[in-house]
Amino acid sequence: MMRCFLALVLAVLMGSLPAAAEADLKYYPDPVYKKLNADDHLPMDDILDLARQGDVRAQFIMGDLYSKGKGGVAQDLAEARHWFGESAIHGYSHSFIRLAALAKREDKPAEAWQWYTLAKKYFNEGDGRYKFAVGARKALVESARLSPGDIAQAKKSLGAWEDKRYKQVEDEKKAALEKERLQKEQPTATGVTADEQN
């Protein structure tokens, strides 16, 4: 009986402590990084370099940092959209959810519908993220009262985005093959090309 009483008292205390502690917490945003010297580097330069080289996770991280104004960078929703878009084009499906969130933040429900639809397409059906995308899209249609015309326009935009994605990925593959071909033709220090060595 005493154990039950102590457990109940402890549960009540533990339940009320976080609420009291939360009342005293203040949120302090990350400061924007400012160089002290001309040759100083942004703390996130390594991630930014990886993102520019095509690393989809780094692109997603850069989108996240810019969307929140974290990691020493100022909040910049256009930059966030750019990096989430690059990540999505290169197959990182989590980016669709973040693009939908940005569209909702900017009161563009038809665009958000488009991103949720793409998320649904790229996630596996049994995945919780798939279920989230389906539910979020359904809730968006109801809350924003999207008309059949709005959805038709979103589907058209979705098709245009997929065409753009396909073209960009194909162009990047061609550029990578051309770069590889040129590297093979470059003479090495011995004056022989890589193909001639093989």
GROMACS elastic network, one bead per residue, 0.5 to 0.9 nm:
[ bonds ]
;  ai    aj funct       b0    kb
    1     4     6  0.52515   500
    1     5     6  0.63597   500
    1     6     6  0.87704   500
    2     5     6  0.50628   500
    2     6     6  0.61711   500
    2     7     6  0.85195   500
    3     6     6  0.51200   500
    3     7     6  0.59940   500
    3     8     6  0.84798   500
    4     7     6  0.50459   500
    4     8     6  0.60812   500
    4     9     6  0.86098   500
    5     8     6  0.50983   500
    5     9     6  0.61900   500
    5    10     6  0.85497   500
    6     9     6  0.50632   500
    6    10     6  0.59852   500
    6    11     6  0.84250   500
    7    10     6  0.50823   500
    7    11     6  0.60171   500
    7    12     6  0.85907   500
    8    11     6  0.50626   500
    8    12     6  0.61957   500
    8    13     6  0.86118   500
    9    12     6  0.51758   500
    9    13     6  0.61762   500
    9    14     6  0.85486   500
   10    13     6  0.50881   500
   10    14     6  0.59629   500
   10    15     6  0.83764   500
   11    14     6  0.51137   500
   11    15     6  0.59345   500
   11    16     6  0.85566   500
   12    15     6  0.51144   500
   12    16     6  0.62207   500
   12    17     6  0.86045   500
   13    16     6  0.52653   500
   13    17     6  0.60389   500
   14    17     6  0.52769   500
   14    18     6  0.70510   500
   15    18     6  0.63906   500
   15    19     6  0.74302   500
   16    19     6  0.54432   500
   16    20     6  0.63952   500
   16    21     6  0.86643   500
   17    20     6  0.51858   500
   17    21     6  0.59738   500
   17    22     6  0.84516   500
   18    22     6  0.58752   500
   18    23     6  0.86082   500
   19    22     6  0.51207   500
   19    23     6  0.64832   500
   20    23     6  0.53697   500
   20    24     6  0.70906   500
   21    24     6  0.54892   500
   21    25     6  0.66487   500
   22    25     6  0.51165   500
   22    26     6  0.83371   500
   23    26     6  0.81764   500
   28    31     6  0.86459   500
   29    69     6  0.77587   500
   29    70     6  0.75853   500
   30    33     6  0.88247   500
   30    69     6  0.70337   500
   30    70     6  0.55886   500
   30    71     6  0.69215   500
   30    72     6  0.65086   500
   30    73     6  0.84637   500
   30    74     6  0.87775   500
   31    34     6  0.88033   500
   31    69     6  0.84645   500
   31    70     6  0.78593   500
   31    71     6  0.82855   500
   31    72     6  0.59731   500
   31    73     6  0.79818   500
   31    74     6  0.80874   500
   32    69     6  0.77190   500
   32    70     6  0.78391   500
   32    71     6  0.78307   500
   32    73     6  0.52323   500
   32    74     6  0.55111   500
   32    75     6  0.88668   500
   33    42     6  0.69514   500
   33    43     6  0.80027   500
   33    71     6  0.81049   500
   33    73     6  0.63134   500
   33    74     6  0.81914   500
   34    42     6  0.81655   500
   34    72     6  0.81639   500
   35    38     6  0.66325   500
   35    39     6  0.80854   500
   35    40     6  0.57761   500
   35    41     6  0.73984   500
   35    42     6  0.76584   500
   36    39     6  0.85965   500
   36    40     6  0.68724   500
   37    40     6  0.54134   500
   38    41     6  0.85311   500
   40    43     6  0.89830   500
   41    44     6  0.81590   500
   41    45     6  0.65982   500
   42    45     6  0.52731   500
   42    46     6  0.86831   500
   42    72     6  0.75180   500
   42    73     6  0.85368   500
   43    46     6  0.76754   500
   43    47     6  0.88380   500
   43    71     6  0.74509   500
   43    72     6  0.71212   500
   44    47     6  0.53918   500
   44    48     6  0.61601   500
   44    49     6  0.86582   500
   44    62     6  0.86913   500
   44    71     6  0.67701   500
   44    72     6  0.76177   500
   44    73     6  0.84764   500
   45    49     6  0.59933   500
   45    50     6  0.85666   500
   46    49     6  0.51005   500
   46    50     6  0.62926   500
   46    51     6  0.86250   500
   47    50     6  0.50826   500
   47    51     6  0.61189   500
   47    52     6  0.86374   500
   47    55     6  0.89612   500
   47    58     6  0.56476   500
   47    59     6  0.80818   500
   47    61     6  0.78601   500
   47    62     6  0.73648   500
   48    52     6  0.61725   500
   48    53     6  0.85924   500
   48    58     6  0.70298   500
   48    59     6  0.76595   500
   48    61     6  0.89877   500
   48    62     6  0.68515   500
   49    52     6  0.51178   500
   49    53     6  0.62245   500
   49    54     6  0.88262   500
   49    55     6  0.89584   500
   49    58     6  0.85556   500
   50    53     6  0.50053   500
   50    54     6  0.64647   500
   50    55     6  0.54774   500
   50    56     6  0.85644   500
   50    57     6  0.88076   500
   50    58     6  0.59546   500
   50    59     6  0.77248   500
   51    54     6  0.52079   500
   51    55     6  0.50499   500
   51    56     6  0.67017   500
   51    57     6  0.76446   500
   51    60     6  0.81689   500
   51    61     6  0.84897   500
   51    62     6  0.73809   500
   51    83     6  0.80526   500
   51    86     6  0.88730   500
   51    87     6  0.86621   500
   52    55     6  0.73937   500
   52    58     6  0.85582   500
   52    59     6  0.76452   500
   54    57     6  0.88488   500
   54    58     6  0.80212   500
   54    59     6  0.73363   500
   54    86     6  0.82337   500
   54    87     6  0.81860   500
   54    90     6  0.79589   500
   55    58     6  0.53482   500
   55    59     6  0.62362   500
   55    60     6  0.87548   500
   55    87     6  0.79704   500
   55    90     6  0.86659   500
   56    60     6  0.61487   500
   56    61     6  0.85824   500
   56    83     6  0.89651   500
   56    84     6  0.89284   500
   56    86     6  0.75113   500
   56    88     6  0.78978   500
   56    89     6  0.89652   500
   56    90     6  0.64225   500
   56    91     6  0.75197   500
   56    92     6  0.61487   500
   57    60     6  0.50077   500
   57    61     6  0.61472   500
   57    62     6  0.86166   500
   57    87     6  0.71456   500
   57    92     6  0.73512   500
   58    62     6  0.61192   500
   58    63     6  0.85384   500
   58    83     6  0.88138   500
   58    87     6  0.82514   500
   59    62     6  0.51456   500
   59    63     6  0.62403   500
   59    64     6  0.86381   500
   59    82     6  0.88992   500
   59    83     6  0.51554   500
   59    84     6  0.65183   500
   59    85     6  0.86234   500
   59    86     6  0.66847   500
   59    87     6  0.53608   500
   60    63     6  0.50347   500
   60    64     6  0.61816   500
   60    65     6  0.86729   500
   60    80     6  0.86465   500
   60    83     6  0.61947   500
   60    84     6  0.54073   500
   60    85     6  0.86313   500
   60    86     6  0.81652   500
   60    87     6  0.56744   500
   60    88     6  0.83680   500
   60    92     6  0.78354   500
   60    94     6  0.82058   500
   60    95     6  0.65699   500
   61    65     6  0.61192   500
   61    66     6  0.86003   500
   61    83     6  0.82236   500
   61    84     6  0.84442   500
   62    65     6  0.50554   500
   62    66     6  0.61345   500
   62    67     6  0.84287   500
   62    79     6  0.84879   500
   62    80     6  0.69344   500
   62    83     6  0.61904   500
   62    84     6  0.79261   500
   63    66     6  0.52773   500
   63    67     6  0.59879   500
   63    68     6  0.86437   500
   63    77     6  0.84286   500
   63    79     6  0.69090   500
   63    81     6  0.65304   500
   63    82     6  0.72446   500
   63    84     6  0.51301   500
   63    85     6  0.85545   500
   63    87     6  0.86370   500
   63    95     6  0.86212   500
   63    98     6  0.86544   500
   64    67     6  0.51159   500
   64    68     6  0.62937   500
   64    69     6  0.83319   500
   64    70     6  0.80426   500
   64    80     6  0.65492   500
   64    83     6  0.84315   500
   64    84     6  0.78598   500
   64    98     6  0.82887   500
   65    68     6  0.53843   500
   65    69     6  0.56124   500
   65    71     6  0.61035   500
   65    72     6  0.84254   500
   65    73     6  0.69810   500
   65    74     6  0.84435   500
   65    75     6  0.76147   500
   65    76     6  0.89517   500
   65    80     6  0.74648   500
   66    69     6  0.50252   500
   66    70     6  0.66353   500
   66    71     6  0.84632   500
   66    73     6  0.64101   500
   66    74     6  0.65066   500
   66    76     6  0.52308   500
   66    77     6  0.64699   500
   66    78     6  0.85018   500
   66    79     6  0.63269   500
   66    81     6  0.86679   500
   66    83     6  0.87225   500
   67    70     6  0.79982   500
   67    74     6  0.87531   500
   67    75     6  0.56798   500
   67    76     6  0.61182   500
   67    77     6  0.53929   500
   67    78     6  0.85526   500
   67    79     6  0.78702   500
   67    80     6  0.51053   500
   67    81     6  0.79811   500
   67   102     6  0.82699   500
   68    73     6  0.89129   500
   68    74     6  0.81176   500
   68    75     6  0.56511   500
   68    76     6  0.81020   500
   68    77     6  0.85106   500
   68    80     6  0.86967   500
   69    72     6  0.72536   500
   69    73     6  0.55685   500
   69    76     6  0.70730   500
   70    73     6  0.57761   500
   70    74     6  0.70229   500
   70    75     6  0.73398   500
   71    74     6  0.85550   500
   73    76     6  0.83302   500
   75    79     6  0.85323   500
   75    80     6  0.82661   500
   76    79     6  0.53736   500
   76    80     6  0.61894   500
   76    81     6  0.86957   500
   77    81     6  0.59882   500
   77    82     6  0.84631   500
   77   102     6  0.76637   500
   78    81     6  0.50897   500
   78    82     6  0.62097   500
   78    83     6  0.88372   500
   79    83     6  0.63474   500
   79    84     6  0.86150   500
   80    83     6  0.53280   500
   80    84     6  0.60938   500
   80    85     6  0.83319   500
   80    99     6  0.87825   500
   80   102     6  0.86981   500
   81    84     6  0.51711   500
   81    85     6  0.58115   500
   81    86     6  0.85055   500
   81    98     6  0.85641   500
   81    99     6  0.65784   500
   81   102     6  0.74645   500
   82    85     6  0.50748   500
   82    86     6  0.62182   500
   82    87     6  0.86605   500
   83    86     6  0.50555   500
   83    87     6  0.61305   500
   83    88     6  0.85107   500
   83    95     6  0.88523   500
   84    87     6  0.50589   500
   84    88     6  0.60658   500
   84    89     6  0.85832   500
   84    92     6  0.87491   500
   84    94     6  0.87979   500
   84    95     6  0.52253   500
   84    96     6  0.76032   500
   84    98     6  0.71200   500
   84    99     6  0.65444   500
   85    88     6  0.50406   500
   85    89     6  0.60783   500
   85    90     6  0.85834   500
   85    95     6  0.70727   500
   85    96     6  0.80235   500
   85    99     6  0.74062   500
   86    89     6  0.51166   500
   86    90     6  0.62810   500
   86    91     6  0.88078   500
   86    92     6  0.88255   500
   86    95     6  0.87924   500
   87    90     6  0.52116   500
   87    91     6  0.64689   500
   87    92     6  0.53598   500
   87    93     6  0.78994   500
   87    94     6  0.86406   500
   87    95     6  0.63338   500
   87    96     6  0.89735   500
   88    91     6  0.51366   500
   88    93     6  0.57379   500
   88    94     6  0.75646   500
   88    95     6  0.52882   500
   88    96     6  0.63371   500
   88    99     6  0.89145   500
   88   165     6  0.87469   500
   89    92     6  0.74242   500
   89    93     6  0.87514   500
   89   161     6  0.88466   500
   89   162     6  0.84063   500
   89   164     6  0.85798   500
   89   165     6  0.53614   500
   89   166     6  0.82860   500
   89   168     6  0.80562   500
   89   169     6  0.76771   500
   90    93     6  0.87462   500
   90   165     6  0.79639   500
   90   169     6  0.73408   500
   91    94     6  0.89000   500
   91    95     6  0.87375   500
   91   122     6  0.83240   500
   92    95     6  0.60140   500
   92    96     6  0.81266   500
   92   122     6  0.88688   500
   93    96     6  0.56623   500
   93    97     6  0.77217   500
   93   118     6  0.81796   500
   93   119     6  0.60394   500
   93   122     6  0.60246   500
   93   123     6  0.68931   500
   94    97     6  0.56494   500
   94    98     6  0.69260   500
   94    99     6  0.89981   500
   94   119     6  0.73068   500
   94   123     6  0.86518   500
   94   129     6  0.84131   500
   95    98     6  0.50787   500
   95    99     6  0.60691   500
   95   100     6  0.85205   500
   95   115     6  0.87973   500
   95   119     6  0.81429   500
   96    99     6  0.50150   500
   96   100     6  0.61145   500
   96   101     6  0.86068   500
   96   112     6  0.89563   500
   96   114     6  0.88922   500
   96   115     6  0.51240   500
   96   116     6  0.64823   500
   96   117     6  0.86156   500
   96   118     6  0.66030   500
   96   119     6  0.52643   500
   96   120     6  0.89876   500
   97   100     6  0.50743   500
   97   101     6  0.62824   500
   97   102     6  0.87893   500
   97   112     6  0.86039   500
   97   115     6  0.66213   500
   97   116     6  0.62845   500
   97   118     6  0.88919   500
   97   119     6  0.64542   500
   97   129     6  0.88758   500
   97   133     6  0.73410   500
   98   102     6  0.62630   500
   98   103     6  0.86265   500
   98   115     6  0.85012   500
   99   102     6  0.50873   500
   99   103     6  0.62080   500
   99   104     6  0.86214   500
   99   111     6  0.87715   500
   99   112     6  0.71815   500
   99   115     6  0.63201   500
   99   116     6  0.85890   500
  100   103     6  0.50543   500
  100   104     6  0.61440   500
  100   105     6  0.85592   500
  100   108     6  0.89461   500
  100   109     6  0.83921   500
  100   111     6  0.70690   500
  100   113     6  0.70939   500
  100   114     6  0.76837   500
  100   115     6  0.51032   500
  100   116     6  0.61824   500
  101   104     6  0.50730   500
  101   105     6  0.61159   500
  101   106     6  0.86710   500
  101   112     6  0.69184   500
  101   115     6  0.88818   500
  102   106     6  0.63020   500
  102   107     6  0.86722   500
  102   108     6  0.86444   500
  102   112     6  0.78223   500
  103   106     6  0.51041   500
  103   107     6  0.62230   500
  103   108     6  0.50389   500
  103   109     6  0.66018   500
  103   110     6  0.83930   500
  103   111     6  0.60224   500
  103   112     6  0.51037   500
  103   113     6  0.88868   500
  103   115     6  0.86068   500
  104   108     6  0.55162   500
  104   109     6  0.57011   500
  104   110     6  0.88986   500
  104   111     6  0.80247   500
  104   112     6  0.58716   500
  104   140     6  0.88888   500
  105   108     6  0.75930   500
  106   109     6  0.85057   500
  107   110     6  0.89986   500
  107   112     6  0.87952   500
  108   111     6  0.54905   500
  108   112     6  0.63431   500
  108   113     6  0.88178   500
  109   113     6  0.60923   500
  109   114     6  0.86336   500
  109   140     6  0.69017   500
  109   141     6  0.79980   500
  109   144     6  0.64258   500
  109   146     6  0.75778   500
  109   150     6  0.88906   500
  110   114     6  0.63849   500
  110   115     6  0.89345   500
  110   140     6  0.87757   500
  110   141     6  0.85427   500
  110   144     6  0.86625   500
  110   146     6  0.70961   500
  110   150     6  0.60420   500
  110   151     6  0.64858   500
  110   153     6  0.77483   500
  110   154     6  0.55657   500
  111   115     6  0.64972   500
  111   116     6  0.87651   500
  111   154     6  0.62048   500
  111   157     6  0.81273   500
  111   158     6  0.86764   500
  112   115     6  0.51683   500
  112   116     6  0.62118   500
  112   117     6  0.85196   500
  112   137     6  0.79242   500
  112   140     6  0.80404   500
  112   154     6  0.87424   500
  113   116     6  0.51576   500
  113   117     6  0.60640   500
  113   118     6  0.86530   500
  113   136     6  0.85922   500
  113   137     6  0.57147   500
  113   138     6  0.87012   500
  113   140     6  0.70589   500
  113   141     6  0.76214   500
  113   151     6  0.76652   500
  113   154     6  0.69617   500
  113   155     6  0.88583   500
  114   117     6  0.51021   500
  114   118     6  0.63179   500
  114   119     6  0.86825   500
  114   137     6  0.87236   500
  114   151     6  0.82835   500
  114   154     6  0.54783   500
  114   155     6  0.66550   500
  114   157     6  0.74362   500
  114   158     6  0.57963   500
  115   118     6  0.50561   500
  115   119     6  0.61054   500
  115   120     6  0.85393   500
  115   133     6  0.88702   500
  115   137     6  0.88911   500
  115   158     6  0.79213   500
  116   120     6  0.60951   500
  116   121     6  0.85616   500
  116   132     6  0.89549   500
  116   133     6  0.52802   500
  116   134     6  0.71908   500
  116   136     6  0.72072   500
  116   137     6  0.57407   500
  117   120     6  0.50579   500
  117   121     6  0.62564   500
  117   122     6  0.88027   500
  117   133     6  0.72617   500
  117   134     6  0.76673   500
  117   137     6  0.71935   500
  117   155     6  0.87972   500
  117   158     6  0.83607   500
  118   122     6  0.62137   500
  118   123     6  0.86073   500
  118   133     6  0.88396   500
  118   158     6  0.76534   500
  119   122     6  0.52042   500
  119   123     6  0.59988   500
  119   129     6  0.81820   500
  119   130     6  0.70447   500
  119   133     6  0.62404   500
  119   134     6  0.86721   500
  120   123     6  0.54821   500
  120   124     6  0.77765   500
  120   125     6  0.78798   500
  120   129     6  0.80374   500
  120   130     6  0.52350   500
  120   131     6  0.78840   500
  120   132     6  0.85618   500
  120   133     6  0.55932   500
  120   134     6  0.63673   500
  121   124     6  0.77913   500
  121   125     6  0.87161   500
  121   130     6  0.81686   500
  122   130     6  0.82486   500
  123   126     6  0.85065   500
  123   127     6  0.67310   500
  123   128     6  0.88464   500
  123   129     6  0.67449   500
  123   130     6  0.52682   500
  123   133     6  0.87961   500
  124   127     6  0.53347   500
  124   128     6  0.86476   500
  124   129     6  0.82030   500
  124   130     6  0.62162   500
  125   128     6  0.81418   500
  125   129     6  0.86470   500
  125   130     6  0.56902   500
  125   131     6  0.73183   500
  126   129     6  0.86066   500
  126   130     6  0.70311   500
  126   131     6  0.76655   500
  127   130     6  0.52648   500
  127   131     6  0.67041   500
  127   132     6  0.88190   500
  128   131     6  0.50675   500
  128   132     6  0.61407   500
  128   133     6  0.86713   500
  129   133     6  0.61243   500
  129   134     6  0.85796   500
  130   133     6  0.51547   500
  130   134     6  0.62488   500
  130   135     6  0.86204   500
  131   134     6  0.51188   500
  131   135     6  0.60952   500
  131   136     6  0.84255   500
  132   135     6  0.51466   500
  132   136     6  0.58696   500
  132   137     6  0.83833   500
  133   136     6  0.50927   500
  133   137     6  0.59560   500
  133   138     6  0.84817   500
  134   137     6  0.52631   500
  134   138     6  0.62112   500
  134   139     6  0.86486   500
  135   138     6  0.51082   500
  135   139     6  0.60732   500
  135   140     6  0.84633   500
  136   139     6  0.50755   500
  136   140     6  0.59965   500
  136   141     6  0.86519   500
  137   140     6  0.50157   500
  137   141     6  0.62795   500
  137   142     6  0.87765   500
  138   141     6  0.52396   500
  138   142     6  0.64833   500
  138   143     6  0.87272   500
  139   142     6  0.51858   500
  139   143     6  0.59704   500
  139   144     6  0.83010   500
  140   143     6  0.51355   500
  140   144     6  0.56477   500
  140   145     6  0.76451   500
  140   146     6  0.78058   500
  141   144     6  0.55432   500
  141   145     6  0.53957   500
  141   146     6  0.50353   500
  141   147     6  0.80930   500
  141   151     6  0.87857   500
  142   145     6  0.50020   500
  142   146     6  0.70231   500
  143   146     6  0.80708   500
  144   147     6  0.89625   500
  146   149     6  0.79275   500
  146   150     6  0.57258   500
  146   151     6  0.66784   500
  147   150     6  0.50412   500
  147   151     6  0.63746   500
  147   152     6  0.85914   500
  148   151     6  0.50885   500
  148   152     6  0.60617   500
  148   153     6  0.86296   500
  149   153     6  0.61928   500
  149   154     6  0.85557   500
  150   153     6  0.52123   500
  150   154     6  0.62034   500
  150   155     6  0.86862   500
  151   155     6  0.61136   500
  151   156     6  0.85883   500
  152   155     6  0.50779   500
  152   156     6  0.62983   500
  152   157     6  0.87473   500
  153   156     6  0.50234   500
  153   157     6  0.62710   500
  153   158     6  0.85286   500
  154   157     6  0.50276   500
  154   158     6  0.60046   500
  154   159     6  0.86270   500
  155   159     6  0.62256   500
  155   160     6  0.86736   500
  156   159     6  0.51672   500
  156   160     6  0.63561   500
  156   161     6  0.87073   500
  157   160     6  0.50262   500
  157   161     6  0.61337   500
  157   162     6  0.86574   500
  158   161     6  0.50815   500
  158   162     6  0.62803   500
  158   163     6  0.86988   500
  159   162     6  0.51351   500
  159   163     6  0.62400   500
  159   164     6  0.86465   500
  160   163     6  0.50853   500
  160   164     6  0.61939   500
  160   165     6  0.85845   500
  161   164     6  0.50189   500
  161   165     6  0.60754   500
  161   166     6  0.86256   500
  162   166     6  0.61352   500
  162   167     6  0.86169   500
  163   166     6  0.51687   500
  163   167     6  0.62335   500
  163   168     6  0.86108   500
  164   167     6  0.51996   500
  164   168     6  0.60675   500
  164   169     6  0.85622   500
  165   168     6  0.52279   500
  165   169     6  0.61200   500
  165   170     6  0.85312   500
  166   169     6  0.53144   500
  166   170     6  0.61300   500
  166   171     6  0.85785   500
  167   170     6  0.51561   500
  167   171     6  0.60374   500
  167   172     6  0.85624   500
  168   171     6  0.50935   500
  168   172     6  0.61402   500
  168   173     6  0.86468   500
  169   172     6  0.51259   500
  169   173     6  0.62471   500
  169   174     6  0.87460   500
  170   173     6  0.50917   500
  170   174     6  0.62851   500
  170   175     6  0.86559   500
  171   174     6  0.51416   500
  171   175     6  0.61651   500
  171   176     6  0.86243   500
  172   175     6  0.50311   500
  172   176     6  0.61136   500
  172   177     6  0.86241   500
  173   176     6  0.51119   500
  173   177     6  0.62271   500
  173   178     6  0.86256   500
  174   177     6  0.51456   500
  174   178     6  0.61510   500
  174   179     6  0.85878   500
  175   178     6  0.50770   500
  175   179     6  0.60973   500
  175   180     6  0.85689   500
  176   179     6  0.50746   500
  176   180     6  0.61487   500
  176   181     6  0.85993   500
  177   180     6  0.50443   500
  177   181     6  0.61331   500
  177   182     6  0.86414   500
  178   181     6  0.50062   500
  178   182     6  0.61648   500
  178   183     6  0.85795   500
  179   182     6  0.51495   500
  179   183     6  0.61748   500
  179   184     6  0.87037   500
  180   183     6  0.51143   500
  180   184     6  0.63226   500
  180   185     6  0.88034   500
  181   184     6  0.52129   500
  181   185     6  0.64523   500
  181   186     6  0.89040   500
  182   185     6  0.50901   500
  182   186     6  0.63080   500
  183   186     6  0.51542   500
  183   187     6  0.84926   500
  183   193     6  0.86052   500
  183   194     6  0.78232   500
  184   187     6  0.79722   500
  184   193     6  0.62556   500
  184   195     6  0.58817   500
  184   196     6  0.89317   500
  185   192     6  0.88805   500
  185   193     6  0.53709   500
  185   194     6  0.65212   500
  185   195     6  0.68935   500
  185   196     6  0.87988   500
  186   191     6  0.86909   500
  186   192     6  0.81193   500
  186   193     6  0.55008   500
  186   194     6  0.71331   500
  187   190     6  0.73574   500
  187   194     6  0.69982   500
  188   191     6  0.51766   500
  188   192     6  0.55428   500
  188   193     6  0.57640   500
  188   194     6  0.69717   500
  189   192     6  0.75441   500
  190   193     6  0.85171   500
  192   195     6  0.81825   500
  192   196     6  0.61049   500
  192   197     6  0.66058   500
  193   196     6  0.51703   500
  193   197     6  0.64075   500
  193   198     6  0.89772   500
  194   197     6  0.51512   500
  194   198     6  0.66207   500
  195   198     6  0.53235   500
